[in-house]
Amino acid sequence: MNRRRLILTATATAEASPALAAPAAPRMSIATFAELRTPLPLPYDEAADANAAVDRARAEARRKGKRLIIDLGGNWCPDCRILAGTMALPELDRFMRAHFVTVMVDVGRFDRNLQIPARYGITSRLPGVPALMVIDPKTDRLLNPDSFSALSSARKMSPQALVDWIAGWAA
């Protein structure tokens, strides 16, 4: 295989599979979610102006050259709270701040702020929460249209698997 073809193949593979081009995920200090500090956080501000929050976060992500994660969920959701508790761990918090700008959007019981996923072409009912939409802030394009609900059963994953999924989307 000639050098040009090898470079084109590597580039296409990295674009098709973000985990191949992503930085290594941090190693987690906990093995199970039972080790998270309790009570678990209530991460979603039910009174927030979701449109303004997403617009601010997108502008910040563009300015800093980071990807935007829009975390859709509700405080009633145990998987959302487990994800928030895991993201608050120092090793993941550092990683998230280095690679992403994150904004939390309360979707109530699938009846609030649904204009946010609709902006990115998700017009059907969310299949579950948390739903993490990974956005390229330069193009305002959803990068994970087929996997944004992958963490909706976070409590059935290991903390490391959860972190590995997130790290796969780091630029």
VMD Tcl script that builds the backbone (N, CA, C; Angstrom):
set m [mol new atoms 513]
animate dup $m
set s [atomselect $m all]
$s set {name element resname resid chain x y z} {
  {N N MET 1 A 0.861 -1.178 0.000}
  {CA C MET 1 A 0.000 0.000 0.000}
  {C C MET 1 A 0.903 1.235 0.000}
  {N N ASN 2 A 0.632 2.177 -0.900}
  {CA C ASN 2 A 1.482 3.364 -0.937}
  {C C ASN 2 A 1.142 4.311 0.210}
  {N N ARG 3 A 2.053 5.251 0.473}
  {CA C ARG 3 A 1.926 6.145 1.635}
  {C C ARG 3 A 0.638 6.968 1.587}
  {N N ARG 4 A 0.299 7.536 0.420}
  {CA C ARG 4 A -0.902 8.360 0.304}
  {C C ARG 4 A -2.158 7.544 0.633}
  {N N ARG 5 A -2.229 6.343 0.096}
  {CA C ARG 5 A -3.386 5.481 0.346}
  {C C ARG 5 A -3.468 5.094 1.819}
  {N N LEU 6 A -2.338 4.837 2.447}
  {CA C LEU 6 A -2.293 4.495 3.858}
  {C C LEU 6 A -2.812 5.654 4.716}
  {N N ILE 7 A -2.388 6.880 4.394}
  {CA C ILE 7 A -2.836 8.063 5.134}
  {C C ILE 7 A -4.340 8.250 4.958}
  {N N LEU 8 A -4.839 8.111 3.707}
  {CA C LEU 8 A -6.272 8.267 3.469}
  {C C LEU 8 A -7.077 7.197 4.207}
  {N N THR 9 A -6.581 5.972 4.220}
  {CA C THR 9 A -7.268 4.894 4.929}
  {C C THR 9 A -7.291 5.164 6.422}
  {N N ALA 10 A -6.181 5.593 6.998}
  {CA C ALA 10 A -6.113 5.885 8.432}
  {C C ALA 10 A -7.047 7.035 8.792}
  {N N THR 11 A -7.092 8.060 7.941}
  {CA C THR 11 A -7.971 9.199 8.193}
  {C C THR 11 A -9.428 8.772 8.141}
  {N N ALA 12 A -9.819 8.012 7.140}
  {CA C ALA 12 A -11.200 7.557 7.020}
  {C C ALA 12 A -11.584 6.671 8.191}
  {N N THR 13 A -10.679 5.812 8.621}
  {CA C THR 13 A -10.962 4.933 9.758}
  {C C THR 13 A -11.155 5.747 11.025}
  {N N ALA 14 A -10.311 6.736 11.262}
  {CA C ALA 14 A -10.426 7.567 12.463}
  {C C ALA 14 A -11.727 8.352 12.459}
  {N N GLU 15 A -12.148 8.829 11.280}
  {CA C GLU 15 A -13.400 9.582 11.215}
  {C C GLU 15 A -14.596 8.674 11.439}
  {N N ALA 16 A -14.545 7.451 10.930}
  {CA C ALA 16 A -15.659 6.531 11.079}
  {C C ALA 16 A -15.753 5.971 12.496}
  {N N SER 17 A -14.630 5.869 13.160}
  {CA C SER 17 A -14.592 5.302 14.504}
  {C C SER 17 A -13.852 6.256 15.422}
  {N N PRO 18 A -14.588 7.179 16.086}
  {CA C PRO 18 A -13.939 8.210 16.872}
  {C C PRO 18 A -13.015 7.670 17.956}
  {N N ALA 19 A -13.273 6.479 18.464}
  {CA C ALA 19 A -12.438 5.946 19.541}
  {C C ALA 19 A -11.005 5.715 19.084}
  {N N LEU 20 A -10.800 5.479 17.781}
  {CA C LEU 20 A -9.450 5.242 17.290}
  {C C LEU 20 A -8.595 6.499 17.350}
  {N N ALA 21 A -9.217 7.655 17.219}
  {CA C ALA 21 A -8.473 8.908 17.207}
  {C C ALA 21 A -8.511 9.623 18.550}
  {N N ALA 22 A -9.286 9.125 19.473}
  {CA C ALA 22 A -9.510 9.805 20.749}
  {C C ALA 22 A -8.363 9.577 21.724}
  {N N PRO 23 A -8.175 10.521 22.645}
  {CA C PRO 23 A -7.184 10.320 23.700}
  {C C PRO 23 A -7.623 9.191 24.630}
  {N N ALA 24 A -6.668 8.616 25.316}
  {CA C ALA 24 A -6.973 7.515 26.232}
  {C C ALA 24 A -7.877 7.992 27.359}
  {N N ALA 25 A -8.805 7.146 27.726}
  {CA C ALA 25 A -9.705 7.445 28.836}
  {C C ALA 25 A -8.932 7.372 30.144}
  {N N PRO 26 A -9.291 8.216 31.096}
  {CA C PRO 26 A -8.634 8.098 32.407}
  {C C PRO 26 A -9.022 6.782 33.076}
  {N N ARG 27 A -8.148 6.255 33.878}
  {CA C ARG 27 A -8.444 5.048 34.660}
  {C C ARG 27 A -9.242 5.477 35.878}
  {N N MET 28 A -10.332 4.806 36.116}
  {CA C MET 28 A -11.228 5.195 37.195}
  {C C MET 28 A -10.743 4.672 38.543}
  {N N SER 29 A -10.972 5.460 39.571}
  {CA C SER 29 A -10.561 5.103 40.931}
  {C C SER 29 A -11.598 4.234 41.623}
  {N N ILE 30 A -12.763 4.054 40.993}
  {CA C ILE 30 A -13.805 3.210 41.575}
  {C C ILE 30 A -14.082 2.053 40.627}
  {N N ALA 31 A -14.488 0.930 41.181}
  {CA C ALA 31 A -14.798 -0.243 40.377}
  {C C ALA 31 A -16.303 -0.419 40.188}
  {N N THR 32 A -17.084 0.107 41.136}
  {CA C THR 32 A -18.541 -0.005 41.046}
  {C C THR 32 A -19.165 1.341 41.398}
  {N N PHE 33 A -20.393 1.535 40.957}
  {CA C PHE 33 A -21.090 2.780 41.269}
  {C C PHE 33 A -21.462 2.875 42.742}
  {N N ALA 34 A -21.467 1.750 43.438}
  {CA C ALA 34 A -21.753 1.768 44.872}
  {C C ALA 34 A -20.714 2.578 45.635}
  {N N GLU 35 A -19.547 2.797 45.027}
  {CA C GLU 35 A -18.482 3.569 45.668}
  {C C GLU 35 A -18.636 5.079 45.470}
  {N N LEU 36 A -19.618 5.512 44.680}
  {CA C LEU 36 A -19.843 6.946 44.483}
  {C C LEU 36 A -20.305 7.592 45.779}
  {N N ARG 37 A -19.942 8.864 45.923}
  {CA C ARG 37 A -20.402 9.617 47.093}
  {C C ARG 37 A -21.913 9.782 47.017}
  {N N THR 38 A -22.567 9.622 48.148}
  {CA C THR 38 A -24.015 9.791 48.192}
  {C C THR 38 A -24.362 10.929 49.139}
  {N N PRO 39 A -25.475 11.586 48.966}
  {CA C PRO 39 A -26.437 11.315 47.912}
  {C C PRO 39 A -25.889 11.714 46.544}
  {N N LEU 40 A -26.367 11.026 45.535}
  {CA C LEU 40 A -25.959 11.357 44.176}
  {C C LEU 40 A -26.473 12.760 43.826}
  {N N PRO 41 A -25.751 13.462 42.956}
  {CA C PRO 41 A -26.162 14.833 42.617}
  {C C PRO 41 A -27.495 14.890 41.884}
  {N N LEU 42 A -28.128 16.053 41.977}
  {CA C LEU 42 A -29.297 16.399 41.165}
  {C C LEU 42 A -28.764 17.375 40.113}
  {N N PRO 43 A -28.335 16.871 38.964}
  {CA C PRO 43 A -27.542 17.686 38.051}
  {C C PRO 43 A -28.293 18.662 37.152}
  {N N TYR 44 A -29.599 18.540 37.062}
  {CA C TYR 44 A -30.344 19.337 36.083}
  {C C TYR 44 A -31.103 20.469 36.755}
  {N N ASP 45 A -30.898 21.685 36.241}
  {CA C ASP 45 A -31.605 22.862 36.739}
  {C C ASP 45 A -32.931 22.947 35.998}
  {N N GLU 46 A -34.003 22.626 36.681}
  {CA C GLU 46 A -35.319 22.586 36.060}
  {C C GLU 46 A -35.824 23.958 35.648}
  {N N ALA 47 A -35.256 25.031 36.203}
  {CA C ALA 47 A -35.688 26.382 35.873}
  {C C ALA 47 A -34.785 27.067 34.848}
  {N N ALA 48 A -33.747 26.390 34.400}
  {CA C ALA 48 A -32.783 27.011 33.483}
  {C C ALA 48 A -33.401 27.279 32.109}
  {N N ASP 49 A -32.904 28.312 31.459}
  {CA C ASP 49 A -33.266 28.599 30.077}
  {C C ASP 49 A -32.359 27.727 29.208}
  {N N ALA 50 A -32.875 26.584 28.769}
  {CA C ALA 50 A -32.067 25.601 28.051}
  {C C ALA 50 A -31.491 26.168 26.759}
  {N N ASN 51 A -32.275 26.947 26.028}
  {CA C ASN 51 A -31.778 27.510 24.763}
  {C C ASN 51 A -30.564 28.398 25.010}
  {N N ALA 52 A -30.661 29.275 25.988}
  {CA C ALA 52 A -29.546 30.177 26.294}
  {C C ALA 52 A -28.341 29.399 26.808}
  {N N ALA 53 A -28.571 28.400 27.648}
  {CA C ALA 53 A -27.465 27.609 28.198}
  {C C ALA 53 A -26.718 26.866 27.092}
  {N N VAL 54 A -27.455 26.276 26.150}
  {CA C VAL 54 A -26.819 25.555 25.045}
  {C C VAL 54 A -26.065 26.533 24.147}
  {N N ASP 55 A -26.653 27.686 23.866}
  {CA C ASP 55 A -25.978 28.682 23.028}
  {C C ASP 55 A -24.680 29.163 23.669}
  {N N ARG 56 A -24.699 29.407 24.982}
  {CA C ARG 56 A -23.474 29.833 25.696}
  {C C ARG 56 A -22.412 28.731 25.661}
  {N N ALA 57 A -22.840 27.505 25.919}
  {CA C ALA 57 A -21.895 26.387 25.937}
  {C C ALA 57 A -21.309 26.146 24.544}
  {N N ARG 58 A -22.119 26.265 23.507}
  {CA C ARG 58 A -21.612 26.084 22.145}
  {C C ARG 58 A -20.593 27.164 21.805}
  {N N ALA 59 A -20.870 28.403 22.174}
  {CA C ALA 59 A -19.922 29.497 21.921}
  {C C ALA 59 A -18.616 29.251 22.670}
  {N N GLU 60 A -18.705 28.786 23.911}
  {CA C GLU 60 A -17.502 28.496 24.686}
  {C C GLU 60 A -16.710 27.346 24.049}
  {N N ALA 61 A -17.410 26.295 23.622}
  {CA C ALA 61 A -16.741 25.154 22.988}
  {C C ALA 61 A -16.037 25.586 21.710}
  {N N ARG 62 A -16.688 26.408 20.917}
  {CA C ARG 62 A -16.079 26.898 19.675}
  {C C ARG 62 A -14.839 27.726 19.990}
  {N N ARG 63 A -14.955 28.618 20.973}
  {CA C ARG 63 A -13.837 29.492 21.352}
  {C C ARG 63 A -12.649 28.672 21.869}
  {N N LYS 64 A -12.916 27.616 22.618}
  {CA C LYS 64 A -11.851 26.813 23.220}
  {C C LYS 64 A -11.402 25.642 22.342}
  {N N GLY 65 A -12.057 25.427 21.209}
  {CA C GLY 65 A -11.681 24.328 20.331}
  {C C GLY 65 A -11.987 22.956 20.924}
  {N N LYS 66 A -13.106 22.848 21.653}
  {CA C LYS 66 A -13.501 21.590 22.283}
  {C C LYS 66 A -14.850 21.153 21.741}
  {N N ARG 67 A -15.134 19.890 21.897}
  {CA C ARG 67 A -16.458 19.406 21.531}
  {C C ARG 67 A -17.460 19.771 22.619}
  {N N LEU 68 A -18.704 19.880 22.213}
  {CA C LEU 68 A -19.797 20.194 23.122}
  {C C LEU 68 A -20.558 18.916 23.439}
  {N N ILE 69 A -20.809 18.675 24.711}
  {CA C ILE 69 A -21.696 17.581 25.116}
  {C C ILE 69 A -22.945 18.215 25.712}
  {N N ILE 70 A -24.084 17.871 25.123}
  {CA C ILE 70 A -25.372 18.270 25.679}
  {C C ILE 70 A -25.925 17.039 26.385}
  {N N ASP 71 A -26.004 17.123 27.697}
  {CA C ASP 71 A -26.482 16.020 28.530}
  {C C ASP 71 A -27.964 16.244 28.804}
  {N N LEU 72 A -28.808 15.438 28.174}
  {CA C LEU 72 A -30.258 15.525 28.337}
  {C C LEU 72 A -30.687 14.519 29.398}
  {N N GLY 73 A -31.434 14.982 30.398}
  {CA C GLY 73 A -31.871 14.057 31.436}
  {C C GLY 73 A -32.805 14.708 32.418}
  {N N GLY 74 A -33.030 14.009 33.520}
  {CA C GLY 74 A -33.906 14.515 34.576}
  {C C GLY 74 A -33.405 14.057 35.938}
  {N N ASN 75 A -33.672 14.866 36.934}
  {CA C ASN 75 A -33.225 14.552 38.300}
  {C C ASN 75 A -33.894 13.305 38.875}
  {N N TRP 76 A -35.008 12.881 38.333}
  {CA C TRP 76 A -35.719 11.683 38.768}
  {C C TRP 76 A -35.014 10.411 38.300}
  {N N CYS 77 A -34.095 10.535 37.341}
  {CA C CYS 77 A -33.495 9.391 36.644}
  {C C CYS 77 A -32.243 8.878 37.359}
  {N N PRO 78 A -32.245 7.643 37.861}
  {CA C PRO 78 A -31.051 7.130 38.547}
  {C C PRO 78 A -29.830 7.033 37.640}
  {N N ASP 79 A -30.029 6.694 36.362}
  {CA C ASP 79 A -28.888 6.607 35.447}
  {C C ASP 79 A -28.261 7.986 35.222}
  {N N CYS 80 A -29.096 9.032 35.158}
  {CA C CYS 80 A -28.594 10.397 35.002}
  {C C CYS 80 A -27.777 10.810 36.221}
  {N N ARG 81 A -28.256 10.455 37.378}
  {CA C ARG 81 A -27.566 10.829 38.616}
  {C C ARG 81 A -26.267 10.045 38.774}
  {N N ILE 82 A -26.256 8.778 38.350}
  {CA C ILE 82 A -25.026 7.979 38.372}
  {C C ILE 82 A -24.001 8.587 37.416}
  {N N LEU 83 A -24.444 8.959 36.224}
  {CA C LEU 83 A -23.534 9.594 35.273}
  {C C LEU 83 A -22.971 10.881 35.867}
  {N N ALA 84 A -23.818 11.718 36.446}
  {CA C ALA 84 A -23.357 12.986 37.042}
  {C C ALA 84 A -22.379 12.729 38.176}
  {N N GLY 85 A -22.656 11.737 39.016}
  {CA C GLY 85 A -21.747 11.408 40.110}
  {C C GLY 85 A -20.406 10.915 39.605}
  {N N THR 86 A -20.424 10.158 38.513}
  {CA C THR 86 A -19.180 9.660 37.921}
  {C C THR 86 A -18.405 10.810 37.292}
  {N N MET 87 A -19.111 11.708 36.605}
  {CA C MET 87 A -18.430 12.847 35.976}
  {C C MET 87 A -17.845 13.798 37.014}
  {N N ALA 88 A -18.348 13.753 38.244}
  {CA C ALA 88 A -17.819 14.613 39.309}
  {C C ALA 88 A -16.548 14.054 39.942}
  {N N LEU 89 A -16.217 12.789 39.663}
  {CA C LEU 89 A -14.975 12.231 40.195}
  {C C LEU 89 A -13.790 13.000 39.622}
  {N N PRO 90 A -12.772 13.268 40.428}
  {CA C PRO 90 A -11.661 14.124 39.964}
  {C C PRO 90 A -11.022 13.683 38.650}
  {N N GLU 91 A -10.792 12.394 38.468}
  {CA C GLU 91 A -10.115 11.951 37.253}
  {C C GLU 91 A -10.963 12.181 36.006}
  {N N LEU 92 A -12.267 11.979 36.098}
  {CA C LEU 92 A -13.116 12.224 34.930}
  {C C LEU 92 A -13.398 13.709 34.766}
  {N N ASP 93 A -13.562 14.427 35.862}
  {CA C ASP 93 A -13.790 15.872 35.786}
  {C C ASP 93 A -12.638 16.557 35.035}
  {N N ARG 94 A -11.402 16.191 35.373}
  {CA C ARG 94 A -10.236 16.774 34.675}
  {C C ARG 94 A -10.270 16.452 33.184}
  {N N PHE 95 A -10.569 15.206 32.867}
  {CA C PHE 95 A -10.625 14.777 31.468}
  {C C PHE 95 A -11.721 15.538 30.723}
  {N N MET 96 A -12.896 15.624 31.328}
  {CA C MET 96 A -14.014 16.325 30.690}
  {C C MET 96 A -13.663 17.783 30.429}
  {N N ARG 97 A -13.097 18.446 31.407}
  {CA C ARG 97 A -12.738 19.864 31.245}
  {C C ARG 97 A -11.668 20.059 30.176}
  {N N ALA 98 A -10.790 19.091 30.013}
  {CA C ALA 98 A -9.726 19.189 29.008}
  {C C ALA 98 A -10.250 18.996 27.581}
  {N N HIS 99 A -11.332 18.220 27.423}
  {CA C HIS 99 A -11.760 17.840 26.077}
  {C C HIS 99 A -13.153 18.302 25.667}
  {N N PHE 100 A -13.975 18.690 26.624}
  {CA C PHE 100 A -15.369 19.020 26.315}
  {C C PHE 100 A -15.824 20.262 27.068}
  {N N VAL 101 A -16.871 20.859 26.533}
  {CA C VAL 101 A -17.701 21.793 27.284}
  {C C VAL 101 A -19.025 21.051 27.426}
  {N N THR 102 A -19.514 20.940 28.650}
  {CA C THR 102 A -20.726 20.173 28.917}
  {C C THR 102 A -21.829 21.096 29.415}
  {N N VAL 103 A -23.029 20.858 28.907}
  {CA C VAL 103 A -24.199 21.595 29.374}
  {C C VAL 103 A -25.282 20.572 29.708}
  {N N MET 104 A -25.901 20.765 30.860}
  {CA C MET 104 A -26.948 19.873 31.336}
  {C C MET 104 A -28.303 20.474 30.967}
  {N N VAL 105 A -29.182 19.672 30.368}
  {CA C VAL 105 A -30.503 20.148 29.958}
  {C C VAL 105 A -31.564 19.223 30.542}
  {N N ASP 106 A -32.429 19.794 31.361}
  {CA C ASP 106 A -33.522 19.034 31.964}
  {C C ASP 106 A -34.615 18.809 30.928}
  {N N VAL 107 A -34.958 17.547 30.697}
  {CA C VAL 107 A -36.043 17.235 29.773}
  {C C VAL 107 A -37.301 16.783 30.516}
  {N N GLY 108 A -37.311 17.030 31.829}
  {CA C GLY 108 A -38.472 16.638 32.626}
  {C C GLY 108 A -38.722 15.155 32.481}
  {N N ARG 109 A -39.955 14.820 32.281}
  {CA C ARG 109 A -40.316 13.421 32.015}
  {C C ARG 109 A -40.637 13.299 30.529}
  {N N PHE 110 A -39.654 13.732 29.741}
  {CA C PHE 110 A -39.737 13.741 28.275}
  {C C PHE 110 A -40.803 14.718 27.790}
  {N N ASP 111 A -40.967 15.832 28.552}
  {CA C ASP 111 A -41.980 16.820 28.180}
  {C C ASP 111 A -41.448 18.255 28.279}
  {N N ARG 112 A -40.139 18.426 28.393}
  {CA C ARG 112 A -39.573 19.756 28.573}
  {C C ARG 112 A -38.287 19.879 27.734}
  {N N ASN 113 A -38.079 21.025 27.155}
  {CA C ASN 113 A -36.853 21.369 26.423}
  {C C ASN 113 A -36.531 20.415 25.282}
  {N N LEU 114 A -37.545 19.837 24.674}
  {CA C LEU 114 A -37.323 18.899 23.571}
  {C C LEU 114 A -36.932 19.619 22.280}
  {N N GLN 115 A -36.996 20.945 22.288}
  {CA C GLN 115 A -36.522 21.717 21.135}
  {C C GLN 115 A -35.003 21.583 20.996}
  {N N ILE 116 A -34.318 21.250 22.085}
  {CA C ILE 116 A -32.853 21.111 22.014}
  {C C ILE 116 A -32.470 19.902 21.160}
  {N N PRO 117 A -32.950 18.689 21.454}
  {CA C PRO 117 A -32.603 17.593 20.543}
  {C C PRO 117 A -33.180 17.806 19.133}
  {N N ALA 118 A -34.323 18.482 19.038}
  {CA C ALA 118 A -34.910 18.729 17.718}
  {C C ALA 118 A -33.999 19.595 16.852}
  {N N ARG 119 A -33.246 20.501 17.480}
  {CA C ARG 119 A -32.269 21.320 16.740}
  {C C ARG 119 A -31.291 20.460 15.947}
  {N N TYR 120 A -31.047 19.261 16.461}
  {CA C TYR 120 A -30.047 18.373 15.872}
  {C C TYR 120 A -30.683 17.176 15.176}
  {N N GLY 121 A -31.959 17.319 14.823}
  {CA C GLY 121 A -32.629 16.303 14.029}
  {C C GLY 121 A -33.283 15.181 14.811}
  {N N ILE 122 A -33.285 15.261 16.134}
  {CA C ILE 122 A -33.923 14.221 16.949}
  {C C ILE 122 A -35.328 14.705 17.274}
  {N N THR 123 A -36.270 14.276 16.454}
  {CA C THR 123 A -37.643 14.753 16.608}
  {C C THR 123 A -38.564 13.687 17.186}
  {N N SER 124 A -38.113 12.455 17.231}
  {CA C SER 124 A -38.923 11.408 17.852}
  {C C SER 124 A -38.651 11.413 19.355}
  {N N ARG 125 A -39.463 10.690 20.085}
  {CA C ARG 125 A -39.292 10.601 21.537}
  {C C ARG 125 A -37.895 10.074 21.859}
  {N N LEU 126 A -37.254 10.676 22.849}
  {CA C LEU 126 A -35.955 10.189 23.286}
  {C C LEU 126 A -36.113 8.752 23.773}
  {N N PRO 127 A -35.233 7.841 23.346}
  {CA C PRO 127 A -35.380 6.449 23.776}
  {C C PRO 127 A -35.019 6.223 25.235}
  {N N GLY 128 A -34.341 7.161 25.844}
  {CA C GLY 128 A -33.962 7.047 27.247}
  {C C GLY 128 A -33.031 8.179 27.629}
  {N N VAL 129 A -32.840 8.325 28.912}
  {CA C VAL 129 A -31.902 9.318 29.435}
  {C C VAL 129 A -31.024 8.634 30.477}
  {N N PRO 130 A -29.808 9.113 30.679}
  {CA C PRO 130 A -29.250 10.293 30.041}
  {C C PRO 130 A -28.980 10.048 28.561}
  {N N ALA 131 A -29.144 11.107 27.802}
  {CA C ALA 131 A -28.823 11.106 26.380}
  {C C ALA 131 A -27.728 12.147 26.192}
  {N N LEU 132 A -26.568 11.704 25.753}
  {CA C LEU 132 A -25.442 12.619 25.554}
  {C C LEU 132 A -25.248 12.876 24.071}
  {N N MET 133 A -25.548 14.102 23.676}
  {CA C MET 133 A -25.363 14.504 22.289}
  {C C MET 133 A -23.989 15.156 22.183}
  {N N VAL 134 A -23.155 14.617 21.314}
  {CA C VAL 134 A -21.812 15.150 21.098}
  {C C VAL 134 A -21.887 16.016 19.846}
  {N N ILE 135 A -21.533 17.290 20.011}
  {CA C ILE 135 A -21.712 18.276 18.951}
  {C C ILE 135 A -20.364 18.839 18.528}
  {N N ASP 136 A -20.179 18.972 17.212}
  {CA C ASP 136 A -19.033 19.714 16.683}
  {C C ASP 136 A -19.453 21.186 16.702}
  {N N PRO 137 A -18.852 22.016 17.564}
  {CA C PRO 137 A -19.331 23.397 17.695}
  {C C PRO 137 A -19.056 24.264 16.473}
  {N N LYS 138 A -18.109 23.869 15.615}
  {CA C LYS 138 A -17.834 24.660 14.410}
  {C C LYS 138 A -18.953 24.522 13.395}
  {N N THR 139 A -19.451 23.302 13.229}
  {CA C THR 139 A -20.490 23.048 12.234}
  {C C THR 139 A -21.874 22.938 12.857}
  {N N ASP 140 A -21.938 22.879 14.183}
  {CA C ASP 140 A -23.176 22.672 14.928}
  {C C ASP 140 A -23.852 21.379 14.479}
  {N N ARG 141 A -23.032 20.349 14.267}
  {CA C ARG 141 A -23.506 19.055 13.776}
  {C C ARG 141 A -23.419 18.012 14.886}
  {N N LEU 142 A -24.476 17.204 15.016}
  {CA C LEU 142 A -24.509 16.088 15.954}
  {C C LEU 142 A -23.586 14.998 15.424}
  {N N LEU 143 A -22.591 14.612 16.215}
  {CA C LEU 143 A -21.618 13.620 15.790}
  {C C LEU 143 A -22.040 12.188 16.092}
  {N N ASN 144 A -22.967 12.021 17.016}
  {CA C ASN 144 A -23.363 10.658 17.408}
  {C C ASN 144 A -24.874 10.416 17.278}
  {N N PRO 145 A -25.432 10.588 16.075}
  {CA C PRO 145 A -26.880 10.433 15.929}
  {C C PRO 145 A -27.385 9.023 16.218}
  {N N ASP 146 A -26.528 8.036 16.104}
  {CA C ASP 146 A -26.952 6.652 16.323}
  {C C ASP 146 A -26.641 6.141 17.724}
  {N N SER 147 A -25.967 6.959 18.554}
  {CA C SER 147 A -25.567 6.433 19.868}
  {C C SER 147 A -25.769 7.427 21.012}
  {N N PHE 148 A -26.563 8.461 20.808}
  {CA C PHE 148 A -26.705 9.479 21.856}
  {C C PHE 148 A -27.372 8.936 23.121}
  {N N SER 149 A -28.106 7.829 23.012}
  {CA C SER 149 A -28.746 7.233 24.192}
  {C C SER 149 A -27.978 6.029 24.734}
  {N N ALA 150 A -26.742 5.870 24.332}
  {CA C ALA 150 A -25.951 4.703 24.734}
  {C C ALA 150 A -25.773 4.582 26.243}
  {N N LEU 151 A -25.842 5.698 26.970}
  {CA C LEU 151 A -25.629 5.664 28.415}
  {C C LEU 151 A -26.936 5.650 29.203}
  {N N SER 152 A -28.056 5.420 28.515}
  {CA C SER 152 A -29.346 5.456 29.207}
  {C C SER 152 A -29.520 4.305 30.203}
  {N N SER 153 A -28.658 3.338 30.137}
  {CA C SER 153 A -28.653 2.273 31.153}
  {C C SER 153 A -27.294 2.272 31.850}
  {N N ALA 154 A -26.847 3.456 32.225}
  {CA C ALA 154 A -25.513 3.638 32.815}
  {C C ALA 154 A -25.285 2.729 34.015}
  {N N ARG 155 A -26.304 2.514 34.816}
  {CA C ARG 155 A -26.108 1.715 36.031}
  {C C ARG 155 A -25.806 0.262 35.731}
  {N N LYS 156 A -26.051 -0.189 34.503}
  {CA C LYS 156 A -25.726 -1.562 34.115}
  {C C LYS 156 A -24.312 -1.671 33.540}
  {N N MET 157 A -23.644 -0.543 33.408}
  {CA C MET 157 A -22.276 -0.508 32.894}
  {C C MET 157 A -21.313 -0.447 34.081}
  {N N SER 158 A -20.059 -0.636 33.805}
  {CA C SER 158 A -19.058 -0.376 34.842}
  {C C SER 158 A -18.667 1.092 34.733}
  {N N PRO 159 A -18.148 1.678 35.807}
  {CA C PRO 159 A -17.676 3.059 35.700}
  {C C PRO 159 A -16.645 3.225 34.573}
  {N N GLN 160 A -15.758 2.260 34.406}
  {CA C GLN 160 A -14.743 2.380 33.361}
  {C C GLN 160 A -15.364 2.318 31.972}
  {N N ALA 161 A -16.362 1.464 31.768}
  {CA C ALA 161 A -17.023 1.388 30.462}
  {C C ALA 161 A -17.720 2.706 30.132}
  {N N LEU 162 A -18.340 3.315 31.110}
  {CA C LEU 162 A -18.991 4.602 30.926}
  {C C LEU 162 A -17.961 5.657 30.486}
  {N N VAL 163 A -16.844 5.691 31.193}
  {CA C VAL 163 A -15.786 6.660 30.885}
  {C C VAL 163 A -15.167 6.374 29.525}
  {N N ASP 164 A -14.972 5.114 29.197}
  {CA C ASP 164 A -14.404 4.757 27.892}
  {C C ASP 164 A -15.313 5.235 26.762}
  {N N TRP 165 A -16.634 5.124 26.940}
  {CA C TRP 165 A -17.563 5.590 25.911}
  {C C TRP 165 A -17.419 7.099 25.716}
  {N N ILE 166 A -17.408 7.837 26.804}
  {CA C ILE 166 A -17.260 9.294 26.727}
  {C C ILE 166 A -15.928 9.653 26.056}
  {N N ALA 167 A -14.855 9.012 26.483}
  {CA C ALA 167 A -13.521 9.323 25.947}
  {C C ALA 167 A -13.433 9.059 24.445}
  {N N GLY 168 A -14.223 8.119 23.979}
  {CA C GLY 168 A -14.220 7.824 22.548}
  {C C GLY 168 A -14.676 8.991 21.691}
  {N N TRP 169 A -15.326 9.975 22.284}
  {CA C TRP 169 A -15.808 11.132 21.546}
  {C C TRP 169 A -14.949 12.370 21.732}
  {N N ALA 170 A -13.875 12.268 22.508}
  {CA C ALA 170 A -12.985 13.415 22.677}
  {C C ALA 170 A -12.262 13.702 21.370}
  {N N ALA 171 A -12.073 14.962 21.080}
  {CA C ALA 171 A -11.404 15.348 19.824}
  {C C ALA 171 A -9.921 15.073 19.914}
}
mol reanalyze $m
mol bondsrecalc $m
mol representation Tube
mol addrep $m
